[in-house]
Amino acid sequence: MAQVDMAVPVQERLLAAASSLFAERGFAPTSVQEIVELAGVTKGAMYHYYSSKDDLLQQIYTRLLNLQSERLDAVVARDVSVDLRLSDAAADVVVTTLEHLDDAMVSWRSMHMLPPDRLAQVRADRRRYHERFRALIEQGQSEGVFRGDVSADLVTHQFFGGVHHLGSWYRVDGELTPVAIGAAFAELLLRGLQPS
């Protein structure tokens, strides 16, 4: 289990503790008491910032998606060719996923445990991100930069399927860095979209 940096604000410590414990043990088996002990705070402090474990779970997902969305916005806004923007977007989502792997693992494994209203919000947020990513593929297809004989939706699902499996094989102490893995994923995506 990862240690939590006691120098960071309480709200961030609670999220870090919850993310670490949920990633290691799962959402359901982790108690609020275990979260506050790892964060070095009281339950009262936790409930000052978060209404429940569900709230922590949703915030773990939201903070990673918000980071990735902001970075995707910056990539999309760049005044470069669509293939460079797609390459940068693809590499970035891999790197940010690996740099925040506990959050990503918790999201993939436990998001379905949220109450229906919260789950609907999470799914809507994720769909918006995927649609913006897919729009780069569609733009490249309409400009003739990418092959047009394959569904942009299918390409997007295939790419993110690979991203969602990173946690099953990536090791921090492995020989591949997040940047190297991101570059490889981006290259494979772009090669698959090259016109014949």
GROMACS elastic network, one bead per residue, 0.5 to 0.9 nm:
[ bonds ]
;  ai    aj funct       b0    kb
    1    20     6  0.65804   500
    1    21     6  0.71339   500
    1    24     6  0.69449   500
    2    16     6  0.89568   500
    2    17     6  0.81680   500
    2    20     6  0.62738   500
    2    21     6  0.84707   500
    3     6     6  0.88743   500
    3    16     6  0.88896   500
    3    17     6  0.79709   500
    3    20     6  0.84992   500
    3    38     6  0.76774   500
    3    39     6  0.88207   500
    4     7     6  0.88072   500
    4     8     6  0.86897   500
    4    13     6  0.63543   500
    4    14     6  0.87070   500
    4    16     6  0.64936   500
    4    17     6  0.62482   500
    4    20     6  0.87091   500
    4    38     6  0.69145   500
    4    39     6  0.63307   500
    4    40     6  0.86651   500
    5     8     6  0.60055   500
    5    13     6  0.68929   500
    5    16     6  0.85566   500
    5    39     6  0.83596   500
    6     9     6  0.77472   500
    6    10     6  0.81131   500
    6    13     6  0.69245   500
    6    39     6  0.73500   500
    6    40     6  0.74709   500
    7    10     6  0.87202   500
    7    13     6  0.85791   500
    8    11     6  0.83069   500
    8    12     6  0.64331   500
    8    13     6  0.62507   500
    9    12     6  0.55050   500
    9    13     6  0.62381   500
    9    14     6  0.87895   500
   10    14     6  0.61376   500
   10    15     6  0.86970   500
   10    39     6  0.76113   500
   10    40     6  0.86402   500
   10    41     6  0.75390   500
   10    45     6  0.78742   500
   10    46     6  0.81882   500
   10    49     6  0.86799   500
   11    14     6  0.53279   500
   11    15     6  0.65308   500
   11    16     6  0.88017   500
   11    45     6  0.86891   500
   11    46     6  0.76744   500
   11    49     6  0.63717   500
   11    50     6  0.84159   500
   12    15     6  0.51281   500
   12    16     6  0.61116   500
   12    17     6  0.85497   500
   13    16     6  0.50219   500
   13    17     6  0.60077   500
   13    18     6  0.84640   500
   13    38     6  0.85881   500
   13    39     6  0.54003   500
   13    40     6  0.82727   500
   13    41     6  0.88862   500
   14    17     6  0.51165   500
   14    18     6  0.60449   500
   14    19     6  0.84407   500
   14    35     6  0.68386   500
   14    36     6  0.68448   500
   14    38     6  0.81770   500
   14    39     6  0.54252   500
   14    40     6  0.86248   500
   14    41     6  0.82133   500
   14    46     6  0.69911   500
   14    49     6  0.88880   500
   14    50     6  0.89569   500
   14    56     6  0.81369   500
   15    18     6  0.51130   500
   15    19     6  0.59359   500
   15    20     6  0.84823   500
   15    35     6  0.87803   500
   15    39     6  0.85407   500
   15    56     6  0.64449   500
   15    57     6  0.84954   500
   15    59     6  0.76295   500
   15    60     6  0.65692   500
   16    19     6  0.51351   500
   16    20     6  0.61074   500
   16    21     6  0.85931   500
   16    39     6  0.77749   500
   16    60     6  0.84739   500
   16   102     6  0.88783   500
   16   103     6  0.86868   500
   17    20     6  0.52296   500
   17    21     6  0.61489   500
   17    22     6  0.84428   500
   17    34     6  0.86310   500
   17    35     6  0.56437   500
   17    36     6  0.76743   500
   17    37     6  0.87171   500
   17    38     6  0.58209   500
   17    39     6  0.55531   500
   18    21     6  0.52047   500
   18    22     6  0.58089   500
   18    23     6  0.82746   500
   18    27     6  0.86048   500
   18    30     6  0.83493   500
   18    32     6  0.85923   500
   18    34     6  0.86176   500
   18    35     6  0.55542   500
   18    36     6  0.85520   500
   18    38     6  0.84993   500
   18    39     6  0.84193   500
   18    53     6  0.83909   500
   18    56     6  0.69766   500
   18    57     6  0.77900   500
   18    60     6  0.82396   500
   19    22     6  0.52222   500
   19    23     6  0.59368   500
   19    24     6  0.84873   500
   19    56     6  0.83889   500
   19    57     6  0.78611   500
   19    60     6  0.66492   500
   19   102     6  0.58424   500
   19   103     6  0.56829   500
   19   105     6  0.87918   500
   19   106     6  0.67008   500
   20    23     6  0.52619   500
   20    24     6  0.61818   500
   20    25     6  0.85359   500
   20   102     6  0.60197   500
   20   103     6  0.79420   500
   20   106     6  0.86539   500
   21    24     6  0.51042   500
   21    25     6  0.57220   500
   21    26     6  0.69803   500
   21    27     6  0.77757   500
   21    30     6  0.66434   500
   21    34     6  0.81198   500
   21    35     6  0.72133   500
   21    38     6  0.87610   500
   21   102     6  0.88658   500
   22    25     6  0.53662   500
   22    28     6  0.81088   500
   22    29     6  0.82824   500
   22    30     6  0.65277   500
   22    57     6  0.85160   500
   22   102     6  0.80732   500
   22   103     6  0.87519   500
   22   105     6  0.85982   500
   22   106     6  0.60366   500
   22   110     6  0.82290   500
   23    26     6  0.57452   500
   23    27     6  0.77021   500
   23   101     6  0.87310   500
   23   102     6  0.54354   500
   23   103     6  0.74129   500
   23   104     6  0.86551   500
   23   105     6  0.59587   500
   23   106     6  0.51921   500
   23   107     6  0.89580   500
   23   109     6  0.83148   500
   24   102     6  0.83012   500
   24   106     6  0.88748   500
   25    28     6  0.83211   500
   25    29     6  0.65240   500
   25    30     6  0.65533   500
   26    29     6  0.59390   500
   26    30     6  0.64889   500
   26   106     6  0.75577   500
   26   109     6  0.78179   500
   26   110     6  0.72847   500
   27    30     6  0.55741   500
   27    31     6  0.84410   500
   27    53     6  0.83161   500
   27    57     6  0.79765   500
   27   106     6  0.76889   500
   27   109     6  0.85033   500
   27   110     6  0.62133   500
   27   113     6  0.81918   500
   28    31     6  0.77369   500
   28   110     6  0.84861   500
   28   113     6  0.83773   500
   30    33     6  0.83638   500
   30    34     6  0.66632   500
   30    35     6  0.75198   500
   31    34     6  0.52697   500
   31    35     6  0.65629   500
   31    36     6  0.89187   500
   31    53     6  0.83350   500
   32    35     6  0.50685   500
   32    36     6  0.62828   500
   32    37     6  0.85866   500
   32    43     6  0.74398   500
   32    46     6  0.86440   500
   32    52     6  0.82988   500
   32    53     6  0.68991   500
   33    36     6  0.53018   500
   33    37     6  0.61009   500
   33    38     6  0.86406   500
   33    42     6  0.84043   500
   33    43     6  0.70868   500
   34    37     6  0.51462   500
   34    38     6  0.61921   500
   34    39     6  0.85484   500
   35    38     6  0.53270   500
   35    39     6  0.61563   500
   35    40     6  0.85327   500
   35    41     6  0.87615   500
   35    43     6  0.89028   500
   35    46     6  0.88829   500
   36    40     6  0.58544   500
   36    41     6  0.51702   500
   36    42     6  0.58204   500
   36    43     6  0.61462   500
   36    45     6  0.84228   500
   36    46     6  0.69349   500
   37    40     6  0.50016   500
   37    41     6  0.63506   500
   37    42     6  0.75087   500
   37    43     6  0.89085   500
   38    41     6  0.79676   500
   39    42     6  0.86512   500
   41    44     6  0.81591   500
   41    45     6  0.62222   500
   41    46     6  0.72413   500
   42    45     6  0.52006   500
   42    46     6  0.65335   500
   42    47     6  0.88418   500
   43    47     6  0.61731   500
   43    48     6  0.85337   500
   44    47     6  0.51670   500
   44    48     6  0.61784   500
   45    48     6  0.50861   500
   45    49     6  0.69156   500
   45    50     6  0.87358   500
   46    49     6  0.55081   500
   46    50     6  0.58190   500
   46    51     6  0.78928   500
   46    52     6  0.85258   500
   47    51     6  0.53020   500
   47    52     6  0.70804   500
   48    51     6  0.74311   500
   50    53     6  0.76432   500
   50    54     6  0.87146   500
   50    55     6  0.58151   500
   50    56     6  0.63870   500
   51    54     6  0.78794   500
   51    55     6  0.59793   500
   51    56     6  0.81058   500
   52    55     6  0.51031   500
   52    56     6  0.66011   500
   52    57     6  0.87648   500
   53    56     6  0.50124   500
   53    57     6  0.61708   500
   53    58     6  0.86415   500
   54    57     6  0.50180   500
   54    58     6  0.61745   500
   54    59     6  0.85342   500
   54   113     6  0.82586   500
   54   114     6  0.61325   500
   54   115     6  0.78146   500
   54   118     6  0.85240   500
   55    58     6  0.52102   500
   55    59     6  0.61090   500
   55    60     6  0.86237   500
   55   114     6  0.88499   500
   55   118     6  0.88903   500
   56    59     6  0.50765   500
   56    60     6  0.61443   500
   56    61     6  0.87588   500
   57    60     6  0.52109   500
   57    61     6  0.65550   500
   57    62     6  0.86928   500
   57   106     6  0.77765   500
   57   107     6  0.77832   500
   57   110     6  0.79354   500
   57   111     6  0.73372   500
   57   114     6  0.77907   500
   58    61     6  0.52510   500
   58    62     6  0.60592   500
   58    63     6  0.86727   500
   58   107     6  0.83894   500
   58   111     6  0.75933   500
   58   114     6  0.76559   500
   58   118     6  0.74045   500
   58   119     6  0.84161   500
   58   122     6  0.75039   500
   59    63     6  0.59480   500
   59    64     6  0.86288   500
   60    63     6  0.55575   500
   60    64     6  0.67368   500
   60    65     6  0.88529   500
   60   103     6  0.57840   500
   60   104     6  0.83914   500
   60   106     6  0.77735   500
   60   107     6  0.74225   500
   61    64     6  0.55902   500
   61    65     6  0.62436   500
   61    66     6  0.85606   500
   61   103     6  0.64653   500
   61   104     6  0.72509   500
   61   106     6  0.77181   500
   61   107     6  0.55492   500
   61   111     6  0.79904   500
   61   122     6  0.78133   500
   62    65     6  0.50994   500
   62    66     6  0.58023   500
   62    67     6  0.84484   500
   62   122     6  0.77178   500
   62   125     6  0.85114   500
   63    66     6  0.51308   500
   63    67     6  0.62295   500
   63    68     6  0.86812   500
   63   103     6  0.85216   500
   64    67     6  0.51869   500
   64    68     6  0.62241   500
   64    69     6  0.85124   500
   64    96     6  0.80067   500
   64    97     6  0.78885   500
   64   100     6  0.73328   500
   64   103     6  0.68441   500
   64   104     6  0.74045   500
   65    68     6  0.50407   500
   65    69     6  0.58694   500
   65    70     6  0.84928   500
   65   125     6  0.79609   500
   65   126     6  0.74628   500
   65   129     6  0.80571   500
   66    69     6  0.50114   500
   66    70     6  0.61045   500
   66    71     6  0.85535   500
   67    70     6  0.53069   500
   67    71     6  0.63021   500
   67    72     6  0.86268   500
   67    96     6  0.81463   500
   68    71     6  0.51266   500
   68    72     6  0.60246   500
   68    73     6  0.85612   500
   68    92     6  0.77787   500
   68    93     6  0.64253   500
   68    96     6  0.69800   500
   68    97     6  0.85596   500
   68   129     6  0.84211   500
   69    73     6  0.60906   500
   69    74     6  0.86496   500
   69   129     6  0.64691   500
   70    73     6  0.51071   500
   70    74     6  0.64060   500
   70    75     6  0.88162   500
   71    74     6  0.50944   500
   71    75     6  0.62966   500
   71    76     6  0.86684   500
   71    89     6  0.79498   500
   71    92     6  0.76786   500
   71    93     6  0.86591   500
   72    75     6  0.50282   500
   72    76     6  0.60379   500
   72    77     6  0.84947   500
   72    88     6  0.87041   500
   72    89     6  0.59525   500
   72    92     6  0.79949   500
   72    93     6  0.82879   500
   72   129     6  0.83396   500
   72   132     6  0.81816   500
   72   133     6  0.78119   500
   73    76     6  0.52040   500
   73    77     6  0.61471   500
   73    78     6  0.88613   500
   73   132     6  0.87076   500
   74    77     6  0.52375   500
   74    78     6  0.65551   500
   75    78     6  0.54455   500
   75    79     6  0.89439   500
   75    85     6  0.58301   500
   75    86     6  0.81767   500
   75    88     6  0.68110   500
   75    89     6  0.63124   500
   76    79     6  0.82998   500
   76    80     6  0.89996   500
   76    82     6  0.84289   500
   76    85     6  0.61883   500
   76    86     6  0.81536   500
   76    89     6  0.79402   500
   76   132     6  0.86420   500
   76   133     6  0.87958   500
   76   136     6  0.78572   500
   77    80     6  0.87344   500
   77    85     6  0.87171   500
   78    81     6  0.85955   500
   78    85     6  0.73184   500
   79    82     6  0.89377   500
   79    85     6  0.87802   500
   80    83     6  0.83502   500
   80    84     6  0.65544   500
   80    85     6  0.67260   500
   81    84     6  0.54428   500
   81    85     6  0.64160   500
   81    86     6  0.87891   500
   81   140     6  0.88421   500
   82    86     6  0.60413   500
   82    87     6  0.84385   500
   82   136     6  0.65632   500
   82   137     6  0.80895   500
   82   139     6  0.71931   500
   82   140     6  0.58939   500
   82   143     6  0.89117   500
   82   145     6  0.79323   500
   83    86     6  0.51447   500
   83    87     6  0.60543   500
   83    88     6  0.85635   500
   83   136     6  0.82014   500
   83   137     6  0.84025   500
   83   140     6  0.68525   500
   83   145     6  0.72622   500
   83   146     6  0.80784   500
   83   190     6  0.73671   500
   84    87     6  0.50343   500
   84    88     6  0.61017   500
   84    89     6  0.85149   500
   85    88     6  0.51357   500
   85    89     6  0.60546   500
   85    90     6  0.85368   500
   85   136     6  0.76307   500
   86    89     6  0.50098   500
   86    90     6  0.60035   500
   86    91     6  0.84953   500
   86   133     6  0.76586   500
   86   136     6  0.60867   500
   86   137     6  0.71895   500
   86   140     6  0.87998   500
   86   186     6  0.78592   500
   86   189     6  0.88898   500
   86   190     6  0.79825   500
   87    90     6  0.52118   500
   87    91     6  0.61416   500
   87    92     6  0.84719   500
   87   183     6  0.79945   500
   87   185     6  0.87413   500
   87   186     6  0.50429   500
   87   187     6  0.70820   500
   87   189     6  0.78440   500
   87   190     6  0.68790   500
   88    91     6  0.51916   500
   88    92     6  0.59488   500
   88    93     6  0.86693   500
   88   182     6  0.88856   500
   88   183     6  0.84466   500
   88   186     6  0.73518   500
   89    92     6  0.51160   500
   89    93     6  0.62808   500
   89    94     6  0.87777   500
   89   133     6  0.74957   500
   89   186     6  0.81354   500
   90    93     6  0.54999   500
   90    94     6  0.65779   500
   90    95     6  0.88483   500
   90   133     6  0.84048   500
   90   159     6  0.84159   500
   90   182     6  0.70215   500
   90   183     6  0.81693   500
   90   185     6  0.69786   500
   90   186     6  0.51665   500
   90   187     6  0.88922   500
   90   189     6  0.79253   500
   91    94     6  0.53232   500
   91    95     6  0.62144   500
   91    96     6  0.86678   500
   91   178     6  0.89929   500
   91   179     6  0.74172   500
   91   180     6  0.88347   500
   91   181     6  0.78126   500
   91   183     6  0.53789   500
   91   184     6  0.78736   500
   91   185     6  0.65412   500
   91   186     6  0.52650   500
   91   187     6  0.86544   500
   92    95     6  0.50512   500
   92    96     6  0.59554   500
   92    97     6  0.82685   500
   92   179     6  0.83717   500
   92   182     6  0.66176   500
   92   183     6  0.87251   500
   92   186     6  0.89080   500
   93    96     6  0.52852   500
   93    97     6  0.59340   500
   93    98     6  0.85606   500
   93   163     6  0.79882   500
   93   182     6  0.76438   500
   94    97     6  0.51318   500
   94    98     6  0.62036   500
   94    99     6  0.85752   500
   94   163     6  0.63299   500
   94   166     6  0.83282   500
   94   178     6  0.71507   500
   94   179     6  0.81033   500
   94   181     6  0.72266   500
   94   183     6  0.86220   500
   94   185     6  0.76216   500
   94   186     6  0.87771   500
   95    98     6  0.51917   500
   95    99     6  0.60369   500
   95   100     6  0.85513   500
   95   177     6  0.87886   500
   95   178     6  0.50199   500
   95   179     6  0.58432   500
   95   180     6  0.86971   500
   95   181     6  0.75200   500
   95   182     6  0.55693   500
   95   183     6  0.88974   500
   96   100     6  0.60726   500
   96   101     6  0.81400   500
   96   178     6  0.82021   500
   97   100     6  0.52190   500
   97   101     6  0.55094   500
   97   102     6  0.88176   500
   97   103     6  0.81245   500
   97   104     6  0.61031   500
   97   163     6  0.78322   500
   97   164     6  0.88280   500
   97   166     6  0.82710   500
   97   167     6  0.89969   500
   97   178     6  0.86999   500
   98   102     6  0.85724   500
   98   104     6  0.80377   500
   98   166     6  0.75364   500
   98   167     6  0.79005   500
   98   170     6  0.80043   500
   98   172     6  0.86477   500
   98   178     6  0.60057   500
   99   102     6  0.86766   500
   99   178     6  0.72144   500
  100   103     6  0.55724   500
  100   104     6  0.63676   500
  100   105     6  0.87933   500
  101   105     6  0.59409   500
  101   106     6  0.84281   500
  101   166     6  0.85919   500
  101   167     6  0.68833   500
  102   105     6  0.51446   500
  102   106     6  0.61138   500
  102   107     6  0.85306   500
  102   167     6  0.86696   500
  103   106     6  0.51964   500
  103   107     6  0.61621   500
  103   108     6  0.87438   500
  104   107     6  0.50418   500
  104   108     6  0.62229   500
  104   109     6  0.85947   500
  104   164     6  0.80989   500
  104   167     6  0.80794   500
  105   108     6  0.51942   500
  105   109     6  0.60272   500
  105   110     6  0.82080   500
  105   164     6  0.83038   500
  105   167     6  0.65045   500
  106   109     6  0.52652   500
  106   110     6  0.55420   500
  106   111     6  0.72373   500
  107   110     6  0.56291   500
  107   111     6  0.51720   500
  107   112     6  0.86143   500
  108   111     6  0.63290   500
  108   112     6  0.84302   500
  108   164     6  0.71355   500
  109   112     6  0.75848   500
  109   113     6  0.88662   500
  110   113     6  0.55509   500
  110   114     6  0.77274   500
  111   114     6  0.57724   500
  111   119     6  0.69403   500
  111   122     6  0.80529   500
  112   115     6  0.81428   500
  112   116     6  0.86697   500
  112   119     6  0.66932   500
  113   116     6  0.86427   500
  113   119     6  0.79453   500
  114   117     6  0.80088   500
  114   118     6  0.59740   500
  114   119     6  0.53849   500
  115   118     6  0.55213   500
  115   119     6  0.60234   500
  115   120     6  0.86095   500
  116   120     6  0.60088   500
  116   121     6  0.86702   500
  117   120     6  0.51864   500
  117   121     6  0.64792   500
  117   122     6  0.88654   500
  118   121     6  0.51475   500
  118   122     6  0.63140   500
  118   123     6  0.86978   500
  119   122     6  0.50687   500
  119   123     6  0.61269   500
  119   124     6  0.85335   500
  120   123     6  0.51794   500
  120   124     6  0.61340   500
  120   125     6  0.86650   500
  121   124     6  0.50989   500
  121   125     6  0.62036   500
  121   126     6  0.86427   500
  122   125     6  0.51638   500
  122   126     6  0.61936   500
  122   127     6  0.85616   500
  123   126     6  0.50886   500
  123   127     6  0.60099   500
  123   128     6  0.86266   500
  124   127     6  0.50711   500
  124   128     6  0.62822   500
  124   129     6  0.88209   500
  125   128     6  0.52504   500
  125   129     6  0.65267   500
  125   130     6  0.88863   500
  126   129     6  0.51869   500
  126   130     6  0.63020   500
  126   131     6  0.86175   500
  127   130     6  0.51109   500
  127   131     6  0.60302   500
  127   132     6  0.86542   500
  128   131     6  0.50715   500
  128   132     6  0.62980   500
  128   133     6  0.86965   500
  129   132     6  0.52814   500
  129   133     6  0.63432   500
  129   134     6  0.86362   500
  130   133     6  0.50154   500
  130   134     6  0.59733   500
  130   135     6  0.84824   500
  130   153     6  0.89976   500
  130   156     6  0.71996   500
  130   157     6  0.85626   500
  130   160     6  0.86164   500
  131   135     6  0.60280   500
  131   136     6  0.89161   500
  131   153     6  0.85224   500
  131   156     6  0.86755   500
  132   135     6  0.50418   500
  132   136     6  0.69230   500
  133   136     6  0.55843   500
  133   137     6  0.71630   500
  133   156     6  0.74697   500
  134   137     6  0.51553   500
  134   138     6  0.62783   500
  134   139     6  0.86331   500
  134   152     6  0.60990   500
  134   153     6  0.65036   500
  134   155     6  0.80966   500
  134   156     6  0.59037   500
  135   139     6  0.59943   500
  135   140     6  0.85199   500
  135   152     6  0.81028   500
  136   139     6  0.50709   500
  136   140     6  0.62172   500
  136   141     6  0.86048   500
  137   140     6  0.51229   500
  137   141     6  0.61776   500
  137   142     6  0.86590   500
  137   146     6  0.73289   500
  137   152     6  0.59302   500
  137   153     6  0.88060   500
  137   155     6  0.82864   500
  137   156     6  0.82323   500
  137   193     6  0.85439   500
  138   142     6  0.61248   500
  138   143     6  0.85714   500
  138   146     6  0.84062   500
  138   148     6  0.84821   500
  138   151     6  0.87695   500
  138   152     6  0.60296   500
  138   153     6  0.88982   500
  139   142     6  0.51135   500
  139   143     6  0.61753   500
  139   144     6  0.85860   500
  139   145     6  0.84980   500
  139   146     6  0.85968   500
  140   143     6  0.51142   500
  140   144     6  0.61272   500
  140   146     6  0.51416   500
  140   147     6  0.81988   500
  140   148     6  0.87315   500
  141   144     6  0.50525   500
  141   145     6  0.58787   500
  141   147     6  0.58849   500
  141   148     6  0.52115   500
  141   149     6  0.89055   500
  141   152     6  0.83599   500
  141   193     6  0.87097   500
  142   145     6  0.76719   500
  142   146     6  0.79768   500
  142   148     6  0.76259   500
  143   146     6  0.75979   500
  144   147     6  0.67622   500
  144   148     6  0.74519   500
  144   195     6  0.79254   500
  145   148     6  0.89119   500
  145   193     6  0.83546   500
  145   194     6  0.72973   500
  145   195     6  0.72128   500
  146   190     6  0.81389   500
  146   192     6  0.88177   500
  146   193     6  0.50432   500
  146   194     6  0.52855   500
  146   195     6  0.56237   500
  147   150     6  0.69703   500
  147   192     6  0.85512   500
  147   193     6  0.54010   500
  147   194     6  0.56997   500
  147   196     6  0.72397   500
  148   151     6  0.74682   500
  148   152     6  0.83313   500
  148   193     6  0.83191   500
  148   195     6  0.77710   500
  149   195     6  0.89703   500
  150   153     6  0.86221   500
  150   154     6  0.73756   500
  150   155     6  0.74224   500
  150   193     6  0.84277   500
  151   154     6  0.51171   500
  151   155     6  0.63476   500
  151   156     6  0.86421   500
  152   155     6  0.50497   500
  152   156     6  0.61214   500
  152   157     6  0.86439   500
  153   156     6  0.51155   500
  153   157     6  0.62469   500
  153   158     6  0.86126   500
  154   157     6  0.51229   500
  154   158     6  0.60706   500
  154   159     6  0.85503   500
  155   158     6  0.51094   500
  155   159     6  0.61049   500
  155   160     6  0.86382   500
  155   189     6  0.82265   500
  155   192     6  0.88965   500
  155   193     6  0.86178   500
  156   159     6  0.51940   500
  156   160     6  0.61918   500
  156   161     6  0.84278   500
  157   160     6  0.53010   500
  157   161     6  0.59263   500
  157   162     6  0.87408   500
  158   161     6  0.50901   500
  158   162     6  0.66210   500
  158   163     6  0.89468   500
  159   162     6  0.53821   500
  159   163     6  0.65469   500
  159   164     6  0.88863   500
  159   185     6  0.81717   500
  159   189     6  0.71339   500
  160   164     6  0.60149   500
  160   165     6  0.86199   500
  161   164     6  0.51722   500
  161   165     6  0.65822   500
  162   165     6  0.52960   500
  162   166     6  0.67312   500
  162   185     6  0.85257   500
  163   166     6  0.54217   500
  163   167     6  0.84508   500
  163   185     6  0.86190   500
  164   167     6  0.71485   500
  164   168     6  0.86106   500
  165   168     6  0.54651   500
  165   169     6  0.74233   500
  165   170     6  0.88307   500
  166   169     6  0.58354   500
  166   170     6  0.56604   500
  167   170     6  0.55484   500
  167   171     6  0.81434   500
  168   171     6  0.89123   500
  170   173     6  0.88089   500
  170   174     6  0.72720   500
  170   176     6  0.84349   500
  170   178     6  0.89793   500
  171   174     6  0.50053   500
  171   175     6  0.84442   500
  171   176     6  0.84245   500
  172   175     6  0.84592   500
  172   176     6  0.84247   500
  172   177     6  0.77414   500
  172   178     6  0.86388   500
  173   176     6  0.83873   500
  173   177     6  0.87344   500
  174   177     6  0.74783   500
  176   179     6  0.81344   500
  176   180     6  0.60457   500
  176   181     6  0.64094   500
  177   180     6  0.51569   500
  177   181     6  0.62327   500
  177   182     6  0.85226   500
  178   181     6  0.51128   500
  178   182     6  0.59857   500
  178   183     6  0.85431   500
  179   182     6  0.50329   500
  179   183     6  0.61231   500
  179   184     6  0.86181   500
  180   183     6  0.51373   500
  180   184     6  0.62304   500
  180   185     6  0.87017   500
  181   184     6  0.50832   500
  181   185     6  0.61691   500
  181   186     6  0.85579   500
  182   185     6  0.51829   500
  182   186     6  0.61311   500
  182   187     6  0.85670   500
  183   186     6  0.51238   500
  183   187     6  0.60962   500
  183   188     6  0.86301   500
  184   187     6  0.50802   500
  184   188     6  0.61424   500
  184   189     6  0.85624   500
  185   188     6  0.52100   500
  185   189     6  0.61778   500
  185   190     6  0.86957   500
  186   189     6  0.51200   500
  186   190     6  0.61980   500
  186   191     6  0.85594   500
  187   190     6  0.51906   500
  187   191     6  0.60051   500
  187   192     6  0.85038   500
  188   191     6  0.51651   500
  188   192     6  0.61543   500
  188   193     6  0.87390   500
  189   192     6  0.52696   500
  189   193     6  0.65077   500
  190   193     6  0.50631   500
  190   194     6  0.63538   500
  191   194     6  0.52766   500
  191   195     6  0.88970   500
  192   195     6  0.85358   500
  193   196     6  0.89772   500
